[in-house]
Amino acid sequence: MLRNHKKLNHIYVGIDCHKETHTASIINAFNESLGTITFNNNRDGFISLTNFVEQRLENGITAVYGLEDCNHLGHSLSTYLLSKKCNVKVVNPTYTHSERQNTPIISKTDEIDSLCLAKVTLDRLDSLPDATNDDLYWTLKQLSKMRESILKNNTECKMKLHAQLLHHYPNYSKFFHNFDCKTALVLWETYPNPNILMNAPIEEVYSLVYSASKGYFNAGKVDTILNYVKEYDYALVDYQEERDGLIKDLVKYIRYNNEEIKIMDEKIDKVIQKTGYKLDTMVGIDKVLAAKIIAEIGNIDNFASADKLAKYAGIAPVSFSSGSKDKKVNNKYGNRKLNSYIYILACIHINPGGRGMRRIMSSIFYDYYMKKYLRERLNIKQYYKL
């Protein structure tokens, strides 16, 4: 019976992925090392890996590849192996870490990591998930990351613009509801300091504000701004021209980032439509949040049930039982990014609204939340009474 065990029909290749090179170690079903190779992270390197593995295959024996990272550093390699119909498994980094701890003297090298990956692939052959070529979801994740990076850069530019405007226009927050609206940006760029604004022809300022706001702001708004400016006597300082240049440059960066965010939103919308998900039709979920959730979940067919998805997201409680006692505790593991997105969604749906806030609250979610909240408060009161 031992000879017929399915694990004997494979050799196991653990691959430690890096930016420029990868390291692969091969073992057989008896945990015997069959060799190690370091190869470049390109097509020629991938061919050298497959040739190295094929040289160690016997009649009826196939290779199983184990990778921790199939979506970032190992994406190109996993895509290549899947295109060659290879058996590729996704290894949880926790398993690799646990395997590394099993040695008397713990050390970490690329060869040791790849060997640990190979051993985990052997030991957990039946439970490791298969790698899939989900380029659609991978692309959506990259677009979401790029949008987040642009947004972060834009926020930094706005903070810098805020710091500069505090010196030039101390009461600038009274000019417009948002200091980074289109009309405000045009005003800062054209008149980076109060002296330029006060010396400009009044008709020119009227025309600029009116055209920039597409007729929303009239002469009254300009008069209000000028009155605020007159409250402070701004004196020119050294290097005024350079400081004015900073404001103009920051306005250009903010305007450019705003346009890039719009372009990214359009690209994200197109990709979401190809996934078949309808998350963005749910109240409280916009395209951006929907894209982040979809990118972390990937292909929904990978989950056999809603319970498995809940465990993957770390929102299902974990059971700790011993004898007749069974305790449910919060799950601190799972996909923490997906967990945070679902937390944000939950907060949105129990939001009762308020001053300046749009009411999105769902009665079903809110009733469930209040039931849990009141039960928890009741338990706390009973605890302190005891």
C-alpha positions in Angstrom: 0.0 0.0 0.0 2.9 2.4 0.8 4.2 2.1 -2.8 0.8 3.3 -4.1 0.7 6.4 -1.9 0.1 9.4 -4.1 2.9 11.5 -2.5 5.4 9.0 -4.0 4.3 10.1 -7.4 5.8 13.6 -7.1 9.0 15.5 -6.3 8.6 18.7 -4.5 10.1 22.1 -5.5 10.1 24.9 -3.0 10.8 28.3 -4.5 12.0 31.4 -2.5 11.1 34.4 -4.6 13.0 37.7 -4.7 13.2 40.7 -7.0 16.0 39.7 -9.3 16.7 36.0 -8.6 14.8 33.0 -7.1 16.1 30.0 -5.3 14.6 26.6 -5.7 15.2 23.4 -3.6 13.9 19.9 -4.6 13.1 17.0 -2.4 11.5 13.6 -2.9 8.7 12.0 -0.9 11.2 10.7 1.6 12.5 14.3 2.4 15.8 13.6 0.6 17.3 16.6 -1.1 17.7 16.4 -4.9 19.4 19.7 -5.4 19.2 23.5 -5.3 19.3 26.1 -8.0 19.4 29.9 -8.1 18.0 31.4 -11.3 17.1 34.8 -12.7 13.6 36.2 -12.5 13.1 36.2 -16.3 12.0 33.7 -19.0 15.5 32.3 -19.4 15.8 31.7 -15.7 12.4 30.0 -15.7 13.5 27.7 -18.5 16.7 26.8 -16.6 14.5 25.9 -13.5 12.2 23.6 -15.5 15.2 21.9 -17.2 16.8 21.4 -13.8 13.6 19.8 -12.4 13.0 17.6 -15.5 16.5 16.1 -15.1 15.4 14.7 -11.7 12.1 13.3 -12.9 11.8 9.5 -13.3 9.1 7.5 -15.1 5.7 8.4 -13.9 7.0 11.1 -11.5 5.7 14.7 -11.7 6.8 17.9 -10.0 4.8 20.0 -7.5 5.9 23.6 -7.1 5.3 25.5 -3.9 5.5 29.3 -3.8 4.6 31.8 -1.0 4.2 34.8 -3.3 2.2 34.2 -6.5 0.9 37.8 -6.8 4.0 40.0 -6.4 7.6 38.9 -6.7 6.6 35.4 -7.9 3.8 36.5 -10.2 5.8 36.1 -13.4 7.2 32.7 -12.4 3.8 31.3 -11.3 2.2 32.6 -14.6 5.0 30.9 -16.6 4.6 27.6 -14.7 0.8 27.6 -15.1 1.2 28.2 -18.8 3.3 25.0 -18.9 0.5 23.1 -17.1 2.7 22.6 -14.0 1.2 21.8 -10.6 1.7 25.0 -8.5 0.6 25.3 -4.9 0.3 28.5 -2.8 2.1 28.1 0.6 1.0 30.2 3.6 4.1 32.0 5.0 3.1 30.9 8.5 3.7 27.3 7.5 7.2 28.1 6.2 8.0 30.1 9.4 6.9 27.2 11.6 9.0 24.7 9.6 12.0 26.9 10.0 11.5 27.0 13.8 11.8 23.2 13.9 15.6 23.2 13.7 17.9 23.3 16.8 19.8 26.3 15.5 17.5 28.7 13.6 19.0 30.4 10.6 17.7 32.0 7.5 19.1 31.8 4.0 17.5 31.5 0.6 18.4 27.9 0.4 16.9 27.1 3.8 13.7 29.0 3.0 13.3 27.2 -0.3 13.9 23.8 1.4 11.3 24.7 4.1 8.9 25.5 1.3 9.5 22.2 -0.3 8.9 20.3 3.0 5.7 22.2 3.6 4.5 21.4 0.1 5.2 17.7 0.7 3.6 17.6 4.2 0.5 19.6 3.2 0.0 18.5 -0.3 -3.7 17.8 0.1 -4.6 21.0 1.9 -2.5 23.7 0.0 -4.6 25.6 -2.5 -3.8 25.5 -6.2 -2.3 28.7 -7.7 -4.5 30.3 -10.3 -3.8 32.7 -13.1 -6.1 35.4 -11.9 -4.5 38.3 -13.9 -7.9 40.1 -13.8 -7.9 40.4 -10.0 -4.2 41.0 -9.9 -4.5 43.9 -12.3 -7.4 45.4 -10.2 -5.2 45.2 -7.1 -2.4 47.0 -8.9 -4.8 49.7 -10.1 -6.1 50.1 -6.5 -2.6 50.4 -5.1 -1.6 53.0 -7.8 -4.7 55.1 -7.0 -4.0 54.9 -3.3 -0.4 56.0 -4.0 -1.5 59.0 -6.1 -4.1 59.9 -3.5 -1.4 59.8 -0.7 0.9 62.0 -2.8 -2.0 64.4 -3.5 -2.8 64.6 0.2 0.9 65.5 1.0 0.8 68.2 -1.7 -2.3 69.7 -0.1 -0.7 69.7 3.3 2.3 71.5 1.9 0.0 74.0 0.1 -1.8 74.6 3.3 1.5 75.4 5.1 2.4 77.9 2.4 -1.0 79.6 2.3 -0.9 80.1 6.1 2.0 82.5 5.6 0.6 84.3 2.6 -3.2 84.3 3.3 -3.6 83.6 7.1 -7.4 83.6 6.9 -7.6 81.8 3.5 -10.0 79.2 5.0 -12.7 81.8 4.9 -12.3 82.3 1.1 -13.8 79.0 0.0 -15.5 76.0 1.5 -12.7 73.9 0.2 -9.3 75.5 -0.3 -8.4 73.0 -3.0 -11.5 73.4 -5.2 -11.0 74.4 -8.8 -11.7 78.1 -8.3 -9.4 78.2 -5.3 -6.5 76.5 -7.1 -6.8 79.0 -10.0 -6.8 81.9 -7.5 -3.7 80.6 -5.6 -1.9 80.0 -8.9 -2.6 83.4 -10.4 -2.2 85.4 -7.2 0.2 83.4 -4.9 0.6 86.4 -2.5 -1.8 89.1 -1.4 0.2 92.0 -2.9 -0.3 90.5 -6.4 -4.0 90.1 -5.7 -4.5 93.7 -4.3 -2.5 95.3 -7.2 -4.4 93.4 -9.9 -7.3 95.2 -11.8 -10.5 94.4 -10.1 -12.2 93.5 -13.4 -9.5 90.9 -14.0 -10.1 89.3 -10.6 -13.9 89.3 -11.2 -13.4 87.7 -14.6 -11.0 85.1 -13.3 -13.2 83.9 -10.4 -16.3 84.0 -12.5 -14.9 81.9 -15.4 -13.0 79.5 -13.0 -16.2 78.7 -11.1 -18.3 78.6 -14.4 -20.5 81.4 -13.1 -21.0 80.0 -9.6 -19.1 82.8 -7.9 -19.9 86.4 -8.8 -18.4 89.8 -7.9 -19.7 89.5 -4.3 -17.4 86.6 -3.6 -14.4 88.6 -4.9 -15.3 91.6 -2.7 -15.5 89.3 0.3 -12.1 87.8 -0.4 -10.6 91.3 -0.9 -12.1 92.4 2.4 -10.5 89.4 4.2 -7.1 90.2 2.6 -7.3 93.8 3.8 -7.6 92.7 7.4 -3.9 91.7 7.3 -1.0 93.8 6.1 1.2 91.4 4.2 4.8 92.6 3.7 7.0 91.1 1.1 9.8 88.9 2.4 13.1 87.8 1.1 12.9 85.2 -1.6 9.3 86.1 -2.3 9.5 85.0 -5.9 10.7 81.5 -4.9 8.0 81.2 -2.3 5.4 82.2 -4.9 6.9 79.5 -7.2 6.3 76.9 -4.5 2.6 77.7 -4.4 2.3 77.6 -8.2 4.1 74.2 -8.4 2.0 72.7 -5.6 -1.2 73.8 -7.4 0.1 72.2 -10.6 0.9 68.9 -8.8 -2.6 68.9 -7.1 -4.3 69.5 -10.4 -2.3 66.8 -12.1 -3.0 64.3 -9.4 -6.7 65.1 -9.5 -6.7 64.3 -13.2 -4.7 61.1 -12.7 -7.2 59.9 -10.0 -10.1 60.4 -12.4 -8.2 58.3 -15.0 -7.5 55.6 -12.5 -11.2 55.6 -11.5 -12.2 55.0 -15.1 -9.8 52.1 -15.4 -10.9 50.6 -12.2 -14.5 50.8 -13.3 -13.8 49.0 -16.5 -12.0 46.2 -14.7 -14.7 45.8 -12.1 -17.3 45.3 -14.9 -15.2 42.4 -16.3 -15.1 40.6 -12.9 -18.9 40.3 -12.8 -19.1 41.5 -9.2 -22.0 43.8 -8.4 -20.6 45.2 -5.1 -20.7 48.8 -6.2 -24.5 48.5 -6.5 -24.8 48.1 -2.7 -25.5 51.3 -0.8 -22.4 52.6 0.9 -19.9 51.0 -1.4 -18.3 53.1 -4.1 -16.1 51.9 -7.0 -12.9 52.4 -5.0 -14.0 50.3 -1.9 -15.6 47.7 -4.2 -12.3 47.4 -6.1 -10.3 46.9 -2.9 -12.7 44.2 -1.6 -12.8 42.4 -5.0 -9.0 42.5 -5.4 -8.5 40.8 -2.0 -11.2 38.2 -2.5 -10.2 37.3 -6.1 -12.3 34.7 -7.8 -15.3 34.0 -5.6 -15.4 30.5 -7.0 -12.3 29.7 -4.9 -14.5 29.7 -1.8 -16.9 26.8 -1.4 -19.2 28.6 1.0 -19.7 32.0 2.7 -18.3 30.5 5.9 -14.9 29.8 4.2 -14.9 33.4 2.9 -15.6 34.7 6.4 -12.7 32.7 7.8 -10.4 33.9 5.1 -11.4 37.5 5.9 -10.8 36.9 9.6 -14.4 37.9 10.6 -15.6 34.5 11.7 -14.9 33.7 15.4 -12.4 31.0 16.3 -13.4 28.2 18.6 -11.3 27.3 21.6 -12.8 24.2 23.2 -11.6 21.8 25.9 -13.8 19.1 27.4 -17.2 20.5 28.0 -16.1 24.1 27.6 -16.3 25.9 24.2 -15.3 29.5 23.9 -15.5 31.7 20.8 -12.9 34.4 20.4 -12.1 37.0 17.8 -10.1 35.9 14.8 -6.9 37.9 14.6 -5.7 36.1 11.5 -6.9 35.9 8.0 -6.6 38.6 5.3 -6.3 41.7 7.4 -6.7 44.1 4.5 -10.0 42.5 3.6 -11.0 42.5 7.3 -10.4 46.3 7.5 -12.4 46.9 4.3 -15.4 44.9 5.7 -15.0 46.8 9.0 -15.2 50.1 7.1 -18.3 48.8 5.3 -19.9 47.8 8.6 -19.3 51.3 10.1 -20.9 52.9 7.1 -24.1 50.9 7.4 -24.6 51.6 11.1 -23.9 55.3 10.6 -27.0 57.2 11.8 -25.9 60.3 10.0 -25.6 63.7 11.6 -24.6 67.3 11.0 -23.0 67.4 7.6 -23.1 63.6 7.2 -25.1 61.7 4.6 -27.4 59.1 6.2 -26.6 55.7 4.8 -27.7 53.5 7.7 -29.3 50.2 6.9 -32.1 49.2 9.3 -31.1 45.5 9.1 -27.4 46.2 9.9 -28.3 48.7 12.6 -30.8 46.5 14.3 -28.2 43.6 14.4 -25.5 46.0 15.7 -27.8 47.3 18.5 -28.8 43.8 19.5 -25.1 42.9 19.9 -24.3 46.2 21.6 -27.1 45.9 24.2 -26.3 42.3 24.9 -22.6 43.2 25.5 -23.6 46.1 27.9 -25.9 43.7 29.8 -23.1 41.2 30.2 -20.8 43.9 31.5 -23.4 45.1 34.1 -24.0 41.6 35.3 -20.3 41.0 35.6 -19.8 44.1 37.9 -22.9 43.2 40.0 -21.2 39.9 40.8 
